[in-house]
Amino acid sequence: MTTYDIHARQGLPQEMQLLLRDYPREDWPGHPNFATATQNWMRAHQMFRQLGDIIVKDTEKLLEKEMETERYASRLSHYGNQLVNNLHGHHHWEDHSFFPELEAADPRFLRGLEMLETDHTEMDALLDTFTDAANRYLQLERLSPKDTREELPAMLKAGESIKRFLDRHLADEEDLVVPIILHHKLRG
């Protein structure tokens, strides 16, 4: 069994790109099997990317003193909560419903689906680190606002880690999953 280093991996491993070569990304939107359900799934991925961007950019703005601390705290609470809760729910659904459906349709990609589930476990750890940093920042904002600035490097690091991991993971996930869906006419 091949193992894939989730930190060193740069894109979907070659042996998992079998269908991607037949169904390249640029052809997906016009493909007759690119159903609304698949488009909605990819829109959720785009939302996660956007939430990660918001968190990183907001933290950078606060560090540069281009945003008020109260506005940052409000946005961090709102968008951070959306990111964490929606990602947990999305990954739970993928691991327990969606990926088993794909595995049944094309068992050749079982190892790829397992790789994505391993990514989900790693993402959970990153989300926990982010949640701890965000909660610490938000508590300090209420209890000792003068000390919040010291927490910003940890917030930025946690946000950048999630964003970087999401960018790679979501691209790999889409490159593995969408060709399976198109090839087997699933979710239409």
KAZI-V104502 format. One record per backbone hydrogen bond with DSSP energy under -1.0 kcal/mol. NH is the residue of the N-H (numbers start at 1). CO is the residue of the C=O. E is the energy in kcal/mol with one decimal. If there is no record, write none. Layout:
BEGIN
nh=[NH	NH]
co=[CO	CO]
e=[E	E]
END
This chain:
BEGIN
nh=[9	16	17	21	23	27	28	31	34	35	39	40	41	42	43	44	45	46	47	48	49	50	51	52	53	54	55	56	57	58	59	60	61	62	63	64	65	66	72	73	74	75	76	77	78	79	80	81	82	83	84	85	86	87	88	89	90	91	92	93	94	95	96	97	98	99	101	102	103	104	105	106	109	110	113	114	115	116	117	118	119	120	121	122	123	124	125	126	127	128	129	130	131	132	133	134	135	136	137	138	139	140	141	142	143	144	147	148	151	152	155	156	157	158	159	160	161	162	163	164	165	166	167	168	169	170	171	172	173	174	175	176	177	178	181	182	183	184	186]
co=[5	13	14	17	19	24	25	28	31	33	35	36	37	38	39	40	41	42	43	44	45	46	47	48	49	50	51	52	53	54	55	56	57	58	59	60	62	61	68	69	70	71	72	73	74	75	76	77	78	79	80	81	82	83	84	85	86	87	88	89	90	91	92	93	93	94	97	98	99	100	101	102	106	107	109	110	111	112	113	114	115	116	117	118	119	120	121	122	123	124	125	126	127	128	129	130	131	132	133	134	135	136	137	138	139	140	144	145	148	149	151	152	153	154	155	156	157	158	159	160	161	162	163	164	165	166	167	168	169	170	171	172	173	174	177	178	179	180	181]
e=[-2.0	-2.1	-2.1	-1.9	-2.1	-2.1	-1.3	-1.7	-1.9	-1.9	-2.2	-2.7	-1.9	-2.3	-2.0	-1.9	-1.6	-2.1	-2.3	-2.1	-2.2	-2.4	-2.7	-2.3	-2.2	-2.6	-2.2	-2.1	-3.0	-2.9	-1.9	-2.4	-2.6	-2.3	-2.4	-2.0	-1.3	-3.5	-2.4	-2.7	-2.2	-2.6	-3.3	-2.4	-2.3	-3.0	-1.9	-1.5	-2.0	-2.6	-2.6	-2.5	-2.3	-2.2	-2.3	-2.2	-2.6	-2.8	-2.1	-2.2	-2.4	-2.8	-2.2	-2.3	-1.9	-3.4	-1.3	-2.0	-2.8	-2.1	-1.6	-2.1	-1.9	-1.7	-2.3	-2.6	-2.1	-2.0	-2.1	-2.2	-2.0	-1.9	-1.7	-2.1	-2.9	-2.2	-1.5	-1.9	-2.9	-2.2	-2.2	-2.5	-2.9	-2.5	-2.3	-3.1	-2.9	-2.3	-2.5	-2.9	-2.5	-2.4	-2.3	-1.2	-2.7	-2.7	-2.5	-1.4	-1.9	-1.0	-1.9	-3.0	-2.5	-2.4	-2.7	-2.9	-2.3	-2.0	-2.6	-2.7	-2.3	-3.1	-2.6	-1.7	-3.1	-3.0	-1.3	-2.4	-3.0	-2.6	-2.6	-1.7	-3.0	-1.9	-2.4	-2.9	-2.7	-2.4	-2.0]
END
